[in-house]
């Protein structure tokens, strides 16, 4: 099992745990108000989801995009993009998010993976549920970001931070690939 599988299993385990003990979401989720006392939440919130749809969307996207990015950039670089994107996305959330809120989910990290893959393979065609036609990856990622940004209760700040990290990482990987050819 590679890093993508490990992350999916870890997310599923914490989803089950917080489903059984929902009060843990407040302890593991990231809150701008409580951050100094709950500093660990800048990482633990990446493994907490509040609904089956939330975890399903993030883990399916992580599986497909993460598996591809791992093949292009390697396990180590994938993990760096994932965690750096998730953590820096959370930092953006701490500065721009509502003070009395709790951010949970792997979306910032997943947007980092998607951003890196978008730079490396922008013309890759993907199918996005429920759209029945293939679309270029870059349209899917940017369109998904814009669509989610207008939904209430969505931590668009974390998505933005993760996406920016992923785009920069993709540029770094692309430049490195060119030197080897």
HELIX and SHEET records of a PDB file:
HELIX    1   1 UNK A    3  UNK A   20  1                                  18    
HELIX    2   2 UNK A   24  UNK A   28  1                                   5    
HELIX    3   3 UNK A   41  UNK A   44  1                                   4    
HELIX    4   4 UNK A   45  UNK A   47  5                                   3    
HELIX    5   5 UNK A   52  UNK A   61  1                                  10    
HELIX    6   6 UNK A   62  UNK A   66  3                                   5    
HELIX    7   7 UNK A   67  UNK A   73  1                                   7    
HELIX    8   8 UNK A   75  UNK A   96  1                                  22    
HELIX    9   9 UNK A  107  UNK A  120  1                                  14    
HELIX   10  10 UNK A  137  UNK A  149  1                                  13    
HELIX   11  11 UNK A  156  UNK A  179  1                                  24    
SHEET    1   A 2 UNK A 125  UNK A 126  0                                        
SHEET    2   A 2 UNK A 135  UNK A 136 -1                                        
END                                                                             
